[in-house]
Amino acid sequence: MKVKSSSKKSSKPVKVTPLMQQYAQVKSQHPDALLLFRVGDFYETFGEDAVKAAKVLGIILTARNNGGSKVELAGFPYHSLDMYLPRLVKAGFRVAICEQLELPSKTKKIVKRGVTEIVTPGVVLDESILNFNENNYLAVLHIDPKQRHGMAFLDISTGEFYLAEGDDDYLDKLLQSFNPSEILIAKGKKSYLENKYGDKYYIFPLDDWIFTTEYTIEKLLDHFEVSTFKGFGVDDLDHGQIAAGAALHYLSNTENHKLQHLQSLRRIQAQEYLWLDRFTIKNLELLHSQHDTGIPLINILDNTISPMGARCLRRWIIFPLIQKEAIDRRLDTVEYFIKHPAQHDALAEQIKKIGDLERLIGKVSVGKVNPRELYQLLLGLEALVTIKDLLQSASLKHLSITGEKIQLCASIRKEIKKTLAEDPPTLLSKGNVIAPGVSDELDDLRNVIKNSKELLLEIQQSEAEATGITNLKIGFNNVFGYYLEVTNKYKNQGLIPDHWVRKQTLTNAERYVSDELKKLEQKILGAEEKIKTIEEALYHQLIIDLLDFVPPIQSNAQLIAQLDCLLSFAMTAQANNYCKPSILEDFKIDIKAGRHPVIEKHLPIGESYVENDLFLDNDQYQILMITGPNMSGKSALLRQTALICLMAQMGSFVPAQEANIGLLDKIYTRVGASDNISSGESTFMVEMNETANILNNLSNRSLILLDEIGRGTSTYDGVSIAWAIAEYLHENNEGRPKTLFATHYHELNELANQYDRIHNFNVAVKEIGNKIVFLRKLRAGGSSHSFGIHVAKMAGMPKDVLSRATQLLKLLEQRTAH
């Protein structure tokens, strides 16, 4: 019976309020987004969205009556959006912002509302969410396991739009390099990506039909207003074009329709850059450290002044050059700035004034630049005038050419300066955005507002004199505007004129209005409304005029970013005593007194870094077999060699007394233990995967760093694998990669007796009694002792364990000898 009764209750139609009907309709259009629904002065969330928002934002979760049923509710004031929106996006939510599209009216039960913006981790323009010194890339992948994957990387805040195609390794490398905030992929391929990367990336699936040639290519051609992609040099990247077209589709679906700053597609040419696979980027700790207390290379090299320069430097680190001429141009420029400190400082001073020109012009393009930001853009354009002069006066040809490329945009600079008030407010609605003298009508209306106090005072004085009410006051409220206030002392004395109209009675006074006061009120309030309308029109016209200058300003921003990087290299080189490397076409690496750029900056006070010489080539010293105990400095030596070569090919000076670097095309590393438990891969499996990748892709100009290969399995297995790998590196037919091979397996010292280009080296230690001192110096010859028990003692191992280990070691050594 209870069930039957319950059934009857549930069969009755549930009444839903008009507001919740409207909410449900909007929410149905954006089911994957957390919907911020504007209701008066608040953004409200309902149902599951409210539960999520309350938890992430720490706001109160309540409930409201929805026609008889309760629904969860959580909200915050609309003016707090800048505080709460970043928290939602950083928590991984897509946020749809639904605004009131008309003013409330007594004749309408409910105002019109609509979604004006969808903010996702990869589609962000808000400065409070963006990291100023990092790009925020949206990645789109068109997966085709049988052929080449198509890839597109887009930063809507800067207008950068890259295209590429490649296999799984190339996909891994680019994802590691660009580190996208969001990845788009066809629904049918989502599992492929999740199986490969787990939850490492924020992945959002799109309908499969979007990833079709007909749809996406038309999207791209229409956006760029071209009939072919040959001008961009990407006409042969069919899969990449599909990914790029899908990106434009997504931007449109997230209410981003103004995209004039997406001016071109840039092809990522693998053959133009030094190849760093994802393992190498991670192992060398170029952008991020693998340890909580670690310091990545970028922290040492980044002395940039502008956000544009900081973002450019990150790209330079991940994509070092392989063209000698281009590298030498950068090195010569760095050298010039070191030798001409006055010009260095003068340029740095001007770049400080520029701000983030790249993102500012991006905001202009999408129509979201505020007056304060536009004023900063003006200051940036004005600073370019001095920068251009400084560069054109430089004696270095490359700098003078850069100066010639800077476009001063004189006409729009003049227009902004004339139109925009000096130091305007952030919000256009605050007023005083347009400068005096731009509009006669605006100036007249402002004069009315300015003189309104005097005009009101005149009415007050004249009415007081005419009536004899000496304490007469004029006030204002939002209900009936300006009023005359008479205290009870005078209201019954017959002093109130007949033409005054009573509007309000208070405890101690009464309020009236007069025709003269109403006329002045209409003039004042009308002026305020007209001023707002005129200012908005003039400001938006200024933005429209500025759109024609998006391409040259973007070009200027790129030039300044590169200049900032080179100034940073010069500052870093001077501060750290770096030398200018020589970039050679041969196959040698010859480093004198090399140092690790990160470790040397974080040594204990009073301790200096131990410098080391190192020589590698393809003919005699191809493979250095380096032995020595843990903590002796083998890994640091391997890494510093790679970092010196990488820095040189970035165009940076390097931590050494002298460095002659034969151009490299690839750097591979297999250093440090790691695993991938989420994918069921052991440390040893990961080690073998990484090593296999190296052996299958080596070249004559590769630099390979191998650290403790084979230690993840039994000793005999490990020695055998390490031995076979060393032989392959020496004997293969693909090339003679220069290799640093650090190992504990002293058996590998035998290889030097069998192969001409393998040489034994060790990192020296000094044994004093029962203690060892790490000298961290590379010297010729192999080591026959691992000092493992000594290291265990230094780590604080119990004495009983150390004593027993010493006994067992002697026993094992005796058995091996027999």
QUIHUFEN-V834732 format. One record per backbone hydrogen bond with DSSP energy under -0.5 kcal/mol. NH is the residue of the N-H (numbers start at 0). CO is the residue of the C=O. Records with the same first field share a line. If there is no record, write none. Layout:
NH = CO / CO
This chain:
4 = 0
5 = 1
6 = 2
7 = 3
8 = 4
9 = 5
10 = 6
11 = 7 / 8
14 = 66
20 = 16
21 = 17
22 = 18
23 = 19
24 = 20
25 = 21
26 = 22
27 = 23
28 = 24 / 25
29 = 25 / 26
30 = 27
32 = 29
33 = 93
34 = 32
35 = 33 / 95
36 = 34 / 43
37 = 35 / 97
38 = 41
41 = 38
42 = 75
43 = 36 / 41
44 = 73
46 = 71
48 = 45
49 = 45
50 = 46
51 = 47
52 = 48
53 = 49
54 = 50
55 = 51
56 = 52
57 = 53
58 = 53
61 = 59 / 72
63 = 70
65 = 63 / 68
66 = 64
68 = 65
70 = 63
72 = 61
73 = 44
75 = 42
77 = 40
79 = 76
80 = 77
82 = 79
83 = 79
84 = 80
87 = 83
88 = 84
89 = 85
90 = 86
91 = 88
92 = 87
94 = 118
95 = 33 / 93
96 = 94 / 116
97 = 35 / 95
98 = 96 / 113
100 = 98 / 111
101 = 111
107 = 104
113 = 98
115 = 96
116 = 96
117 = 253
118 = 94
119 = 117 / 122
122 = 119
128 = 125
129 = 125
131 = 129
133 = 130
136 = 134
137 = 153
138 = 136 / 181
139 = 151
140 = 183
141 = 149
142 = 140
146 = 143
148 = 165
149 = 141
150 = 163
151 = 139
152 = 161
153 = 137
154 = 159
155 = 153
157 = 154
158 = 154
159 = 154
161 = 152
162 = 265
163 = 150
165 = 148
170 = 166
171 = 167
172 = 168
173 = 169
174 = 170
175 = 171
176 = 172
177 = 173
178 = 174
180 = 136
181 = 136
182 = 201
183 = 138
184 = 203
185 = 140
186 = 205
188 = 185
189 = 185 / 186
192 = 188
193 = 189
194 = 190
195 = 191
196 = 192
197 = 193
199 = 196
202 = 200
203 = 182
205 = 184
209 = 206
210 = 207
211 = 209
215 = 211
216 = 212
217 = 213
218 = 214
219 = 215
220 = 216
221 = 217
222 = 218
223 = 219
224 = 220
225 = 220
231 = 228
232 = 228 / 229
233 = 228
236 = 233
237 = 235
240 = 236
241 = 237
242 = 238
243 = 239
244 = 240
245 = 241
246 = 242
247 = 243
248 = 244
249 = 245
250 = 246
251 = 247
252 = 248
253 = 249
254 = 251
255 = 250
256 = 254
258 = 256
261 = 258
262 = 260
265 = 160
266 = 264
267 = 162
268 = 266
269 = 267
271 = 268
272 = 269
273 = 319
274 = 664
276 = 666
280 = 276
281 = 277
282 = 278
283 = 279
284 = 281
285 = 280
293 = 290
296 = 284
297 = 285
298 = 295
299 = 295 / 296
300 = 296
301 = 297
302 = 300
309 = 305
310 = 306
311 = 307
312 = 308
313 = 309
314 = 310
315 = 311
316 = 312
317 = 313
318 = 314
320 = 648
321 = 271
323 = 321
326 = 322
327 = 323
328 = 324
329 = 325
330 = 326
331 = 327
332 = 328
333 = 329
334 = 330
335 = 331
336 = 332
337 = 333
338 = 334
339 = 335
343 = 339
344 = 340
345 = 341
346 = 342
347 = 343
348 = 344
349 = 345
350 = 346
351 = 347
352 = 348 / 349
353 = 349 / 350
354 = 350
356 = 354
359 = 355
360 = 356
361 = 357
362 = 358
363 = 359
364 = 360
365 = 361
366 = 362 / 363
367 = 362
368 = 362
370 = 425
373 = 369
374 = 370
375 = 371
376 = 372
377 = 373
378 = 374
379 = 375
380 = 376
381 = 377
382 = 378
383 = 379
384 = 380 / 381
385 = 381
386 = 382
387 = 383
388 = 384
389 = 385
390 = 386
391 = 387
392 = 388
393 = 390
396 = 394
398 = 395
399 = 395
400 = 396
401 = 397
402 = 398
403 = 399
404 = 400
405 = 401 / 402
407 = 405
412 = 408
413 = 409
414 = 410
415 = 411
416 = 412
417 = 413
418 = 414
419 = 415
420 = 432
423 = 420
429 = 426
430 = 427
434 = 418
437 = 434
442 = 438
443 = 439
444 = 440
445 = 441
446 = 442
447 = 443
448 = 444
449 = 445
450 = 446
451 = 447 / 448
454 = 450
455 = 451
456 = 452
457 = 453
458 = 454
459 = 455
460 = 456
461 = 457
462 = 458
463 = 459
464 = 460
465 = 461
466 = 462
467 = 463
469 = 467
471 = 468
472 = 484
474 = 482
476 = 480
480 = 476
482 = 474
483 = 511
484 = 472
485 = 483 / 509
487 = 507
489 = 486
490 = 486
491 = 487
492 = 489
494 = 489
499 = 496
500 = 512
501 = 499
502 = 510
503 = 510
505 = 503 / 508
509 = 485
510 = 503
511 = 483
512 = 500
517 = 513
518 = 514
519 = 515
520 = 516
521 = 517
522 = 518
523 = 519
524 = 520
525 = 521
526 = 522
527 = 523
528 = 524
529 = 525
530 = 526
531 = 527
532 = 528
533 = 529
534 = 530
535 = 531
536 = 532
537 = 533
538 = 534
539 = 535
540 = 536
541 = 537
542 = 538
543 = 539
544 = 540
545 = 541
546 = 542 / 543
547 = 543 / 544
548 = 545
549 = 546
552 = 548
553 = 549
554 = 550
555 = 551
556 = 552
557 = 553
558 = 554
559 = 555
560 = 556
561 = 557
562 = 558
563 = 559
564 = 560
565 = 561
566 = 562
567 = 563
568 = 564
569 = 565
570 = 566
571 = 567
572 = 568
573 = 569
574 = 570
575 = 571
576 = 572 / 573
577 = 572
578 = 653
580 = 578
581 = 658
582 = 580
583 = 581 / 660
588 = 615
589 = 659
590 = 588 / 613
591 = 657
592 = 590
593 = 611
594 = 654
596 = 594
599 = 595
600 = 597
601 = 598
602 = 599
606 = 603
610 = 608
611 = 593
613 = 590
615 = 588
616 = 620
621 = 619 / 756
622 = 756
623 = 738
624 = 622 / 758
625 = 623 / 740
626 = 624 / 760
627 = 742
631 = 628
636 = 632
637 = 633
638 = 634
639 = 635
640 = 636
641 = 637
642 = 638
643 = 639
644 = 640
645 = 641
646 = 642
647 = 643
648 = 644
649 = 645
650 = 646 / 647
651 = 646
653 = 578
655 = 653
656 = 591
657 = 591
659 = 589
660 = 581 / 658
661 = 587 / 659
662 = 583
664 = 700
665 = 700
666 = 274
667 = 702
669 = 704
675 = 680
678 = 675
679 = 676
680 = 675
685 = 681
686 = 682
687 = 683
688 = 684
689 = 685
690 = 686
691 = 687
692 = 688
693 = 689
694 = 690
695 = 691
696 = 692 / 693
697 = 693
701 = 698
702 = 665
703 = 737
704 = 667
705 = 703 / 739
706 = 669
707 = 705 / 741
708 = 741
710 = 707
712 = 709
717 = 713
718 = 714
719 = 715
720 = 716
721 = 717
722 = 718
723 = 719
724 = 720
725 = 721
726 = 722
727 = 723
728 = 724
729 = 725
730 = 726
731 = 727
736 = 734
737 = 701
738 = 621
739 = 703
740 = 623 / 738
741 = 705 / 739
742 = 625
745 = 743
747 = 744
748 = 745
749 = 746
750 = 747
751 = 748
752 = 749
753 = 749 / 750
754 = 750
757 = 754
758 = 622
760 = 624
761 = 778
762 = 626
763 = 761 / 776
765 = 772
767 = 765 / 770
768 = 766
770 = 767
772 = 765
774 = 763 / 772
775 = 763
778 = 761
780 = 759
790 = 786
791 = 787
792 = 788
793 = 789
794 = 790
795 = 792
796 = 791
801 = 797
802 = 798
803 = 799
804 = 800
805 = 801
806 = 802
807 = 803
808 = 804
809 = 805
810 = 806
811 = 807
812 = 808
813 = 809
814 = 810
815 = 811
816 = 812
817 = 813
